[in-house]
Amino acid sequence: MSKTPHTPYSRSRTPSRAGTPLPQASTPSRLIPPVLHSAPSLSSLRVYSHVPPPISVSPPHIQVPALGTGTESSIPSSAASVANIALDSPAEGILVPEPEVEVEVVQGNATGRMDEDGTVGDEDAKKNLREQLRRTLTKKFIQGVDMYPPRQYFVLTDAGKPVFVSPQSGEDSSDFTSLIGLMQALVSVFIDSSDKIRCINAGRTRITFLLRPPLYYVCVSNWGEPESVTRFHLEYLHLQILSVVSAEQLRRMFERRNNFDLRRLLSGAEPLFHSLLDSLEWDLAMGTSSLHCLKLDPHIRRSVGEVLVPTSKIKDVLYVVLIARGRVITLVRPKKHSIHPSDLHILINTVQSSSSVNSSAAASWLPICLPKFNPAAFVNAYVMFLRRKDAESATSETSQEPDVRTTKPATPEAVFRDDAASTSAASSSAAPVEVGLICVSGLGDFDAVRSWCSKLEREGFIKAISNSISQGTTEYSVGDLCIPGLRHFLYKSRSHVQVTMPSYEDPYDDLNEQRRLITLYQTIHDAVHAKSGQEGTLKLQYLRTEKESVMGWVTKPYELYLTMSPLVPKSAVINAANGIARWVQKEEKRLFLRDAPVF
């Protein structure tokens, strides 16, 4: 696409290169963090920005969810955060791991000035813009009485048209219209100056911007989490939109009409976005770019995987995934091909947020674009939810509507705080556990796939999985490790790109306490991986608060984040970390999906 000459009345349509590394052989291996400066005359309001770098360091060949490829190709800039994966390319393991560092390179003195001479447009217009921004931020800050109020997400086009707004109680639609207009004006001021706005800090409130032209993403949060966390949420929201409207479609539509109203095309997809944002709030597997598998007997997992291996009669099969409770039981993939965790999370979220969960039909299929696999094309996903025959007949007598929470719990209590007793009691009184089968293929013929479902039910695998979930054996607590002072932990196997963690217990049985603990994990994860422009990565990070002591430890085989009593000395924390690593290694066959079948 040829660049349009820059005039005061033409908007820059230059594709965004935010977070886009370009290869250069002579550039040193260490990445230079972006230089942060405040905008002039904005008082306590600090606007962080930097000039897009012309040259940067090339990362490993594996793409990171939070970064884009940014190569000059026919793919539009809205798809800059996705990459193709060839089926015959060599890969290690089931999932694609992430590189160590995801910071941007800034060369020269990047400043937050709007122009070199400090004058942009009319002075009165700038003053009115700043005053409106101050009033808006002050209003939001005063209303934020809750320690962890819901985050607000906005998606708009570069022409200022709203695309998606997360629901917020007590807000007027006119307020959203004025806010979106203000956001578009802020972004345009920096784009017209060949600059880029990253975030705005106002007290505890942080407004994060992610530019993926022709779409702009904004997140307003005052949780106190690092900037990289909310930016990661916006990246996932961008990928979810690309799963509904491919990058190639976006490019063509906005090339023909730059003021195209995307809301009509995304009508009906709002449940996908709401479900994704709920998962991002609680799911630590998504935050660590990994997979959380269902704890299960290795014999059952291996037998189920062997049943799901496609035969030679079934053509163009890409993935076969079996899920329960929002977690993966097994995954069948082609040889020498690894699935990206973000594609898997988008696929599971789409399947369990759509009407296929509540559908009375035996099976259904839906088209979906997997952005990390191919951002310009769609594949077909065949979805069937299975349940035990005896449990289905018993439940139909008491309720005619299926309980969606048995497939993907809608509340964080059901996701993270299921102990053995509560899970067993809930499962006995609620609808039976549903096991979902997903087959991703390039074709729409799935008649041969139905034989897998019949075989799984006939050989008793569905009943065995349902019994394991109902009896609570798929969950565990910190008491199973017998480590004094241990309250919670998050363990990530770097070779398998999978995580495991126990159920939340006292003192984290309160939702706000869980949010606070998750924020602590995110802060340490951001520090050890230098995701917010720190000077370098760390091997160990220790943080002590009034209520707990939290440590993050990165080794070659694993990453570990653990929480203990604040009265425990550091030596005991190190011993507890070693004890967790030994216990996970002993239970590795049950906790992780290892050696999944290939075809």
N, C-alpha and C positions, 0 to 999 in steps of 0.2 A: 504493500500500500504506500503510495507516495505521500509525503508529508505536505500538509497544507501550509501555505505561507502564513506566518503569525501576524495577526492584526489585532487591534484592541477589541474588535467585535467578533472575532472568530475564536471558538473554543479549541483548545489544544486537544487533538485526538491521538497524540503520540502514545503508543502502547506503554503500559506501566511496566517498569523493570524493577519493581520493589522486590527485594530479596532474590534477584536473579543473578547468579554468579556466571561470569564468562571466563573461558579458559585463557590462561597466560602461563607459559612455562617458566618465565623468569621471576614471577611474583613469589615472595617468601611464603612459607607454609602457614605462618601465624596470621590470623585475621585481625585487622585493625578495627576496633569498635567504633561505631558512629559517634561523632562529637555532638553533644547536646548543648544548645544555647536557647536562651529565652528571647521571645519577641519583645521589641522595645515598647515602652509605655503601656504595657498591659498589667502593671501593678503586680499582684500576687499570681496572676494568671500566666502560666508558663506554657508556651507552645513549642513542642519539640519537632524539629524537622531536619532534613539534610538533603543535599543535592544528590541525585542519582549518580552512582559511580560509573565512569566510562569503562573501567577495567576492574576486574575482581578476580578472586582466586577460584579455581575450578574445584568443586568438591568431588567426592567419589562418584562412580557411575550410578549409584542408587539414588533415587530422588527422595527428598524429605517432604512430608505433608505440608510443612509450613513454608516451603520455598518453591519457586517456579523454575522452569527451564529457561524461558526467556530467549530462545534462539529465534533468529529471523526466519520465519517460515510462514506458510499460509494459515496456520492456526492463529486465531486472534489473541489479543493480549488478555482477554477474559479467561482464556484457558492456559495462561502462562504457568499456573501452578500444577500442571498435570504433565504426565510423560507416558509414552508408549512403552510397553514391555513385550518383546518378541517371545513367542512360545519356544523357539529353539535356542534362546539365549541361555548361557550357563547361569545357574543360580544355586545358592546354598540354603537349605532349610525350607520350611513351609512358607514363612513370611519374609518380607523384605525388611531388613533392619535399617536403622537410621544412622547417618554419620554423627560424628561427635559434636560438631559445631554448626550452628545455623545463624550466625550473625552476618550482618552486611558489612561490606568494605567501603570505606569513605576515604577518598583521596582529596587532599586540599583542605581548606578551611570551610566546612559546611556551617552555615549560620542560619539563624531563624529570621533573618530580615526578609521583608517582602520584596525589596528591590535594592539595587546597589546604592542608589542615592537616597533611599528611605522614603520615596514618594511613590505611591501607587494609587491612581485614580483620585477622586475627590476626597479631601481631608474630612469633610462633613460625613461622607458615606462611611469612611473608615471608623470615625468616632461613633456613629450610630450602630455600626456592626459590633464594636467592642462593648458598648453599653448594653445592647440586646443580649450578647453572650454572657456578660456578667449577671444580668437579671435572671437569665435562664438557669445558669449554674447555681446561683444563690438560692433560687426557688427549689431546685432539686436537692440541694444539700440540706436545706431546712426540713424538707419533707422526709428525708431519709432518717426517720427515727429508729427503725429497725437496724440492728447491727449488720445484718446481711439481707438487705432488701433485694428483690428480684432484679437481675440485670436487664437492661433494655437494649434491644438490637434493632438496627435500622438498615434497610437495604434500599438504595435509590439508584437511579440511572445518572449518567453524567449530565443529562439535561434537567435534572432536578425532580423527576417523576418518582413517586414512592413505589416500591416493589413489595416490601414486606416490613411490618412493624410488629415486634413481639407484644403480646397483650400486657397491659398495665392498668390495674384498677384505678378508678378515679381520674383518668385522663380524658380530656376532650379531644375529638378528632381535629379540631382547629389548632390545638397546641402541637399536634404531630405535624400538621402542614407547615406551620411556622418553623418548627424545629428542623424539618427536612430542608426547607428553603435556606435556613441559616447554615446547615451543614454543607449544602452544595455551594453556597457562597464562600465559605471558608476554604473548601478544597480548591475552588476556582482561583481564588486569590493567589494561592501558592503555586498552582499549575501555571498560571499566566506569568509567574516569575521564575519559571523553570525550577521550581522547588517542589517539595513534597511534605505534606503534614503527616506526622506519625501519631501523636497523642497530645492531649491537653490535660494538664494537672491543675485541679482547683480544690485545694484542701485534700479531703479523703477521696474525692471523686476523680476518676480518670476516664477520659473519653478517647477511645482508641479508633484510629482510622485505618482501613485497609482498602487500597485502590486497585481494583481489577477491572479497568475500563472494558466495556461500557458501564460497569456496575461499581458502586462505592458501598462499602460496608462500615458500619459504625457501631460501637459497643460502649454503653455508659455503665460503669460499675464503680462501687465504692466499697468493695470487699477487702481491698488492700493487697490483692494478688499482684504478681509481676505483670509488666506489660505484655510479655511473651504469651501469657495464658490467654488473655482476651484476644490477642492477635491470632492465636491458634484456633480459638472458637470461631472467629470470623473466616479463617481459611476453611474450616470444616463446613461452615454455612455456604461458602462459595462452591465447594465440591458437591454439596447436596443439591444446589440449584443446577449445577452442570449435569447431575444425574437425571434431571427432569428435562432440561433443555441443553442440548450438547453445545460445546464451544463453537462448533461450526455453525449451528443454527443461530446462536447469539451474534456471531460476526455478520452473517448475511442479513439478519433482521435490522441491526443497527447501522449497517452500511446503507441500506435502502432508506431507512427513516431513523434519524438520530434521536427523535422524540418518541420512539415507539413505547407504547404502554405495555410493559411486561406482565402486569398483574392479570390481564385476561388470559395469557398463556399459562400462567402458574395457578390459575384458579382451581381450587381443590387440593393443592399440594401443601396448604398451610399445616395440616397435621404432621407432615413429614418434618417441617422445620421446627415445630413446637417439640416434637419428640426428640429430635436431635439436640436441641438446646437443653432439654431436661437431662439427657444422657451426659452431655458435656459437663454439667454441673456436678454430677456424682461419679461418673465412670472414670476411675484412675487409669484404666487400660487405654482409653482414648487419649488421655493426657500424656501418656508415656509412649504413644505410637506402638502399641502392642496389643496382644489378644488375651482375653480372660476366658479360659476354658472351664468347662464343668468338671468338677472333681468326680471321678468315676473309676470303677474297677477296670484295670487295663485289659482284662480278657473281654469284657463287654465292648469296650471301645475298639479293640482290634477286630473283633468279629463283625461289628457293625460296619467298619470301614471296608472289610472284604466283600460284604454284600453290595456295597454301593459302587464298586469299581465298574465302570461302563464296559460293555462288551464291544466287539468289533462292529456289531450291527447298529450301535448308537453312534451317530456321526456328530462332529462339531461340538462336543461337550467341553466346556471350559472348566467349571467347578461343580462339585457336588458337596453340599454342606448340610449337616444335620445339627439342629439347634434345639435347646430347651432352656427356659427361664432367661432368654436373652444371651445365653452363652453357647459356645461351640462345643459339640460333642466330638465330631470328627470332620475332616475336610479332605476330599479327594481332588487331586490336581494333576495336570499333565507333567511329564518328566521334564526336568531342567527348567521348571517355571515356578516362581514364587509369587504369591498374591500379596499385594500391598495391604497393610493393615487398614488404611483409610478406605480402600475399596470394600473390604470386608465389613467394616463398620457401617458404611453407607448402604451396603446391600441388606444387612440385617435390620437396620433402622427402617429402610423402605418397606421391607416385607412385613415387619411387625407393626408399622404405623398405618399401613393401608387397610382398606376394607377387606382384604383377603383373610384377615384374622377373624373378623366377625361374619364372614360370608358363610352361608349354609351350603355352598357348593363343595363337592368333594375335593376339587383342586381348581387352581386358577393360574394364569400366567400374566406377566406384565413386562413391558419393555423398560429397560434401564440402561443408562450410560455409566460405565465405570471409568471415572476420569483418569485414574492413574494407569489404567490398562489401555484405553483408547478414548481420548476426549472428543473425537469427532464422529463416533458411531454408537449404535445401541446394540445390546444383546437382549435375549429373552430369558426371563427367570420364571421357572415353573415352581409353584409353591403348593405344598400340601401339608396340612396339619393333621397329625395322627394322634389318636388317644386309645386307651385301653377299652376293649369292648364292654367288659363288665362294669367299669367305672362310668362309661358313657350312658349305659342304660339306667344305672342308679341315679345319676345326676339329672337325667331328663325328667324324672318324676318330680323333682323339686324346683327346677328352673328351666325355662325355655330358652333363655339367652345365655350364650357362653360367657365365661368370665375371662376377659382379656388379660387380667393381671396374672393368671396362671401361666401365660406364655411370656409376657414381659411385664414385670411388676411396674405399675405406674407410680408408686410411691417409693421414696428412698428407703423407707423402713423395710419394705419387702425385698428390695435389692440388696441392701448392705447389712441389715440387722436380723436376718433370719437365723436364729439359733435352732437347734434340733427340735425343741419342744414346740416353739411357735410355728415352725414349718410343718410339723406333723399335724398340729391342731388345725392350722389353716387349710391344709390340703385335704383333710378328712371331711371338712364342712363345706369347702368350696368346690368348684368344678374340677374335674380331673386334669392332671398335668398334660399339656399338649406338647408333642414333639414335632417340630417343623422340619420338613425336607425341602431343600432348595436346590434346583438344578439349573445352572446357567449355561446356556447354549446359544450358538449363532442361529439356529433354526427354531421353528415353532412347533415341531413335531415331538411330543413328549409321551406318546403312547407306550413306548418301551419302558419309560421310567416308572410307570405304575406297578410294574412287577416287583420293583424294589420294595415298595410299601407293603405289598402283600407278603413278601418274604420276611420282612422285619416283624410284622405282626404274627405270622405263622410260626416263626422260630422263637417267639417270646422275648425279643429284644426290647420292644416298646414297653412291655409289662415290667421288665427288669429295670429299665431307666426310670419309669414312673415310680416304682417302689423305692428306688434309691433316693429320689427327690422327696417323696412323701415321708420317708423315715429319717430324713435329715442327714444322710451320709454324704451328701454332696457339699455340705458346709462343715466348717471346723472353727474352733475358737482358739484363743491364745493359751487357754488352759491345757490344750492337748500337747503343747510344747514343754510344759513344766519349767518355765524360765521365770524366776522371781522378778517382779517389778515390770514385766513386759505387759504393755497395754494394747498395742497394735503394731502391725508392720505391713510393708508392701515390698514384695520380692519380685524382681524382674530377671528372668533368664535371658541373657543377651544372645545366646546361641539359638534358642527357640523363639525369641521375640514374643514371649508370653509372660504374664504376671499372675501372681497368686497373693491372696491376703485373707485373713480371718474375718469373721463377723465382728461387727462393732458391738462392744460391751461397755459397761460402766467404766469410766465416766463419760463415754461417748455414745450413750443411748439417747441423747438429745440431738435434734436436727441441727441446731446452731453450733453445738459442740463438734458435730461431724463436719460441718462447713469450715469451722475454724481449723480442725486438724487437716482437712484437705488443703486448705490454703497454706498451712505450714509445709506440707509435703511439696506443694507447687513452688513455694519460695526456695526450698532447698534444691529441688530439681532444677530450677532456673539457675541457681548459683553454681552447681557442680558442672552443668553443661554450658555455662556462659551464653545463655540464650538472649540476654538483654544487653549485650555489648560489653561484658566484663573482659578484663585483660586476658584471661585464660581459664581453662577448665580446672576443676578441682577433683581430687580423689576422695576427700572426706570433708564433710561440713557438719558441725555440731551447733545446735541451737537450743537454748534453755529459756523457758518461760516460767511464769509463776505456777503453772499447772502441770507442765510436763517438760521433758527433755527429748528432743528429736535429733536424730542423726541420719545423714545420708552418706552412704559408702559405695563407691564405684570401683569395682574390680574388673578383671578381664572376663570372667565367666558370668558375673551377675551384678545387678544394682540392688541395693538394699536401703530401705527407709524405715526406721523403727522408732517407736514412741515408748518411753518409759517414765517412771516416776521421777520428778525433779530432785528427789532426795538421793537417788542412786548415783554413785560416783562414775566418772568417765570410764574407769577400768571395767566396771560391771557392765556398762553399755557395750564395750568392745566384746566382752565375753558373751553377752546376749546375742550380738550380731553373729559371732561364730557359731553359737548354738542354733540360731535360726537357719544358717546356711547348711549345717549338718542335717537338720531335720528335713529341710526341703529336698536335699539330695537323696535322703532315704525314701521320701514320699514322691519322688519325681514322676514315677510312672502313673500315679493317680492324679497328680496335680496338672501335668502338662500333656499336650498332644505331641507325642514323639513318633517319628517314623510313620507318618500318615501314608496311606496307600497312594500310589501314582499309577498312571496309565500312559 
